[in-house]
Amino acid sequence: MNLTWLDDFLTLAETGNFSRAADERHMTQPAFSRRIRALEEWLGTDLFDRSSQPARLTEAGLWLRKTAPELLAQVARLPGEARAVAEANATTLRIAATHALSFSFLPGWLRGLETRTTVGAIRLLSDVMAHCEALLQQSQVQFVLAHTHAQVPGKLHAAGFASVQIGRDVLLPVSAPDAKGQALHRLGGAKSKTVQVLGYSAESGLAGILQEVCGEALEKLPVQVGFTAQLASVLRTLALDGRGMAWLPETLVREDMASGRLLAAASDDWLVALEVRLFRDKTALSPAAETFWQAACAA
């Protein structure tokens, strides 16, 4: 039994014409007829009276016309129901996090959370924001950890995913020092000097935030974007190499700032305050995941 035979049957039951039904199913009429005959042989009875035009349903065919749609609907529900059963018994947490937060924020936050609850096995997927969003929308992960900003709601907010703020961060405009210990690339310096800027590509969630908050003001200044990259960690390496100034999460460059490897490259007016949020799947979570969520909310 091939489930596509039921779709073939319903198409023929609707049209009553083998040629037209074959066209709708994108196959030749002989091939289509063979599939209808195969379904009848599998059931052990005729479904159509072929002596009339259009072909009429037999009593068995009328019964199957009522039954087939629900059978197909049940089959279509099987993957989701199977995932729900697996989810209900899962103990491993599936979390997607942006690269910057995976490196800098997540380990310390988990240590703090473990003082409130037992955190079991975790499968972490570290990726750019666009891919993290897709993973949660497809229920391939239970949680997403990401930077957000009130002015830039983002896809997960817009789609109605529940979230809780679990931390704060700041995008800092930074640059490597020059020989005199001053920022090598700095906004607000000599008016005629073009400032080299390191930017985020569109896949990064920080790109949209930075554009929304600072984009209009940056357009009025002599700046040139020399490099773009998906990852804040890549821009950090380029900034350390003196390639330009970049807006980087404070959690990522805290040690660089403390050691003087990176310096503030603009006034405080250019700082961008961020929230660190944990988003959860809309579907029911496993007991382990629900306990984790409740501990995150309480913390």
C-alpha positions as CSV (number, residue, x, y, z in Angstrom):
1,M,0.0,0.0,0.0
2,N,1.4,3.4,-1.1
3,L,-0.2,6.4,0.6
4,T,0.0,8.4,-2.6
5,W,-2.6,6.0,-4.0
6,L,-5.2,7.6,-1.7
7,D,-4.4,11.0,-3.1
8,D,-4.8,9.5,-6.6
9,F,-8.1,8.0,-5.6
10,L,-9.5,11.3,-4.2
11,T,-8.5,13.2,-7.3
12,L,-10.3,10.7,-9.5
13,A,-13.3,10.7,-7.2
14,E,-13.5,14.5,-7.6
15,T,-13.1,14.6,-11.4
16,G,-14.6,11.3,-12.5
17,N,-12.3,11.4,-15.4
18,F,-9.1,9.3,-15.6
19,S,-7.4,11.6,-18.2
20,R,-8.1,14.8,-16.2
21,A,-7.1,13.2,-12.9
22,A,-3.8,11.9,-14.4
23,D,-3.0,15.4,-15.6
24,E,-3.7,16.8,-12.1
25,R,-1.4,14.2,-10.6
26,H,1.3,15.0,-13.2
27,M,1.5,11.5,-14.8
28,T,0.4,9.6,-17.8
29,Q,-3.1,8.1,-17.9
30,P,-1.8,4.5,-18.1
31,A,0.5,5.0,-15.1
32,F,-2.4,6.7,-13.2
33,S,-4.8,3.8,-14.1
34,R,-2.3,1.3,-12.8
35,R,-2.1,3.0,-9.5
36,I,-5.8,3.1,-9.1
37,R,-6.0,-0.6,-10.0
38,A,-3.2,-1.4,-7.5
39,L,-5.2,0.3,-4.7
40,E,-8.3,-1.7,-5.7
41,E,-6.3,-4.9,-5.7
42,W,-4.9,-4.1,-2.3
43,L,-8.4,-3.5,-0.9
44,G,-9.8,-6.5,-2.8
45,T,-12.7,-4.6,-4.4
46,D,-13.5,-2.2,-7.2
47,L,-13.8,1.4,-6.2
48,F,-15.1,2.8,-9.6
49,D,-17.8,1.7,-12.0
50,R,-15.9,2.1,-15.3
51,S,-18.9,1.3,-17.5
52,S,-20.1,4.9,-17.3
53,Q,-18.7,8.3,-18.0
54,P,-17.8,10.0,-15.8
55,A,-16.6,7.0,-13.7
56,R,-18.9,6.5,-10.8
57,L,-17.9,5.4,-7.3
58,T,-19.0,2.0,-6.1
59,E,-20.3,1.5,-2.6
60,A,-16.8,0.7,-1.4
61,G,-15.6,3.8,-3.3
62,L,-18.1,6.0,-1.5
63,W,-17.0,4.6,1.8
64,L,-13.3,5.2,1.0
65,R,-14.1,8.8,-0.1
66,K,-15.3,9.5,3.4
67,T,-12.5,7.6,5.1
68,A,-9.4,8.5,3.1
69,P,-9.1,12.2,4.1
70,E,-9.0,11.3,7.8
71,L,-6.5,8.6,7.2
72,L,-4.2,11.0,5.4
73,A,-4.7,13.6,8.1
74,Q,-3.7,11.0,10.8
75,V,-0.6,10.2,8.8
76,A,0.3,13.9,8.5
77,R,0.0,14.2,12.3
78,L,2.3,11.3,13.0
79,P,5.7,13.2,12.9
80,G,4.4,15.9,15.2
81,E,2.9,13.4,17.6
82,A,6.1,11.3,17.6
83,R,8.2,14.4,18.4
84,A,5.8,15.3,21.2
85,V,6.2,11.8,22.7
86,A,9.9,12.1,22.4
87,E,9.9,15.6,23.9
88,A,7.8,14.5,26.9
89,N,10.5,12.0,27.9
90,A,13.6,14.0,26.9
91,T,16.1,14.8,29.6
92,T,18.7,16.5,27.4
93,L,18.2,20.3,26.9
94,R,18.5,21.6,23.4
95,I,19.7,25.2,23.4
96,A,20.8,27.4,20.4
97,A,22.9,30.5,21.3
98,T,24.6,33.1,19.2
99,H,28.4,32.6,19.0
100,A,29.2,35.7,21.2
101,L,26.9,34.6,24.0
102,S,28.1,30.9,23.8
103,F,31.7,32.1,24.4
104,S,31.1,34.8,26.9
105,F,27.8,34.7,28.8
106,L,26.4,31.2,28.8
107,P,29.0,29.4,30.9
108,G,28.8,31.9,33.8
109,W,25.0,32.1,33.6
110,L,24.7,28.3,33.8
111,R,26.9,28.2,36.8
112,G,24.6,30.6,38.5
113,L,21.5,28.7,37.5
114,E,22.9,25.5,38.9
115,T,22.8,27.0,42.4
116,R,19.0,27.0,42.0
117,T,18.3,23.7,40.1
118,T,19.9,20.7,38.7
119,V,20.9,21.3,35.1
120,G,21.4,18.0,33.3
121,A,22.8,17.2,29.9
122,I,22.8,20.1,27.4
123,R,23.1,20.0,23.6
124,L,24.3,23.4,22.6
125,L,24.1,24.7,19.0
126,S,26.2,27.8,18.5
127,D,25.2,29.8,15.4
128,V,24.3,33.2,14.0
129,M,21.0,34.7,15.1
130,A,19.1,34.0,11.8
131,H,19.9,30.3,12.1
132,C,19.0,30.2,15.9
133,E,15.7,31.7,15.1
134,A,15.0,29.1,12.4
135,L,15.9,26.3,14.8
136,L,13.4,27.4,17.4
137,Q,10.6,28.1,14.8
138,Q,11.1,24.5,13.6
139,S,11.1,23.1,17.2
140,Q,14.6,21.7,16.7
141,V,15.7,23.3,19.9
142,Q,13.7,24.1,23.1
143,F,15.5,27.4,23.8
144,V,17.4,30.3,22.1
145,L,19.8,32.6,23.9
146,A,20.2,35.9,22.1
147,H,21.0,39.6,22.4
148,T,17.9,41.8,21.9
149,H,17.0,45.5,21.9
150,A,13.7,47.2,22.7
151,Q,13.8,49.1,19.4
152,V,14.4,46.0,17.3
153,P,11.9,43.3,18.3
154,G,13.3,40.6,16.0
155,K,11.6,37.6,14.4
156,L,11.0,35.6,17.7
157,H,9.3,38.5,19.4
158,A,7.2,39.1,16.3
159,A,6.2,35.4,16.1
160,G,5.0,35.5,19.8
161,F,7.7,33.3,21.4
162,A,7.8,33.7,25.1
163,S,11.0,35.0,26.6
164,V,12.6,36.2,29.8
165,Q,15.5,38.6,30.3
166,I,18.3,36.9,32.0
167,G,21.1,39.4,31.7
168,R,22.4,42.7,30.3
169,D,25.1,43.6,27.9
170,V,26.4,46.6,26.0
171,L,27.7,47.1,22.5
172,L,31.0,49.0,22.9
173,P,32.7,50.9,20.0
174,V,36.3,49.8,20.4
175,S,39.6,50.0,18.7
176,A,43.2,48.8,19.1
177,P,45.6,51.5,20.5
178,D,48.1,53.4,18.4
179,A,51.7,54.0,19.3
180,K,50.7,56.8,21.7
181,G,48.2,54.6,23.6
182,Q,45.2,56.3,22.0
183,A,42.4,54.6,20.0
184,L,43.8,54.0,16.5
185,H,40.3,54.4,14.9
186,R,38.0,56.7,16.7
187,L,34.7,58.4,15.9
188,G,34.7,62.2,16.6
189,G,38.3,62.7,15.8
190,A,39.7,64.8,12.9
191,K,36.7,65.7,10.8
192,S,38.4,65.1,7.5
193,K,39.7,61.7,8.5
194,T,37.7,58.7,7.4
195,V,37.1,56.1,10.1
196,Q,37.5,52.5,9.3
197,V,34.6,50.5,10.7
198,L,34.2,46.7,11.0
199,G,30.6,45.7,10.4
200,Y,28.3,42.8,10.9
201,S,26.8,40.9,8.0
202,A,23.0,40.6,7.7
203,E,22.8,37.1,9.3
204,S,24.0,38.5,12.6
205,G,21.3,39.8,15.0
206,L,23.6,42.5,16.1
207,A,23.6,43.9,12.6
208,G,19.9,44.9,12.8
209,I,20.3,46.3,16.3
210,L,23.3,48.5,15.3
211,Q,21.7,49.7,12.1
212,E,18.4,50.7,13.9
213,V,20.1,52.4,16.8
214,C,23.2,54.0,15.2
215,G,22.7,53.7,11.4
216,E,21.2,57.2,10.8
217,A,23.9,58.9,12.9
218,L,26.7,56.9,11.2
219,E,25.5,58.0,7.8
220,K,26.4,61.6,8.6
221,L,30.0,60.8,9.5
222,P,33.0,60.0,7.3
223,V,33.1,56.2,7.9
224,Q,34.1,53.4,5.7
225,V,33.2,49.7,6.3
226,G,36.3,47.8,5.5
227,F,35.3,44.4,6.7
228,T,32.0,42.6,7.4
229,A,31.6,39.3,9.2
230,Q,28.9,37.2,10.8
231,L,30.6,36.7,14.1
232,A,31.5,39.2,16.8
233,S,34.5,37.0,17.7
234,V,35.9,37.5,14.1
235,L,35.4,41.3,14.4
236,R,37.2,41.3,17.7
237,T,40.2,39.6,16.1
238,L,40.2,42.2,13.3
239,A,39.9,45.0,15.8
240,L,42.8,43.7,17.9
241,D,44.8,43.6,14.6
242,G,44.1,47.3,14.2
243,R,41.9,46.9,11.1
244,G,39.2,49.3,12.3
245,M,36.8,50.0,15.1
246,A,33.9,47.7,15.9
247,W,30.9,47.6,18.2
248,L,31.5,44.5,20.3
249,P,29.6,43.0,23.2
250,E,31.1,44.1,26.5
251,T,30.9,40.5,27.8
252,L,33.2,39.5,24.9
253,V,35.8,42.2,25.2
254,R,35.9,42.8,29.0
255,E,39.3,41.4,29.4
256,D,40.6,43.1,26.3
257,M,39.4,46.5,27.7
258,A,40.9,45.8,31.1
259,S,44.3,45.0,29.7
260,G,44.4,47.9,27.2
261,R,44.4,45.7,24.1
262,L,41.2,47.4,23.1
263,L,40.1,51.0,23.9
264,A,36.9,53.0,23.8
265,A,36.7,54.4,20.3
266,A,33.7,56.8,20.7
267,S,31.9,58.8,23.4
268,D,29.3,57.1,25.6
269,D,26.6,58.4,23.3
270,W,27.5,55.6,20.9
271,L,27.0,52.8,23.5
272,V,24.2,50.5,22.7
273,A,22.5,48.8,25.7
274,L,21.4,45.2,25.1
275,E,19.2,42.7,26.8
276,V,20.2,39.0,27.0
277,R,17.0,37.0,26.6
278,L,16.1,33.3,26.7
279,F,13.3,32.4,24.3
280,R,11.4,29.1,24.6
281,D,9.5,26.9,22.2
282,K,5.8,27.4,21.9
283,T,5.0,23.7,22.2
284,A,4.9,21.8,25.5
285,L,8.3,21.2,27.0
286,S,9.6,18.1,28.7
287,P,9.6,18.1,32.5
288,A,13.3,18.7,32.5
289,A,13.0,21.6,30.1
290,E,10.1,23.1,31.9
291,T,12.0,22.9,35.2
292,F,15.0,24.7,33.5
293,W,12.6,27.4,32.2
294,Q,11.0,28.0,35.5
295,A,14.5,28.3,37.2
296,A,15.6,30.8,34.5
297,C,12.5,32.9,35.1
298,A,12.9,32.8,38.9
299,A,16.6,33.8,38.6
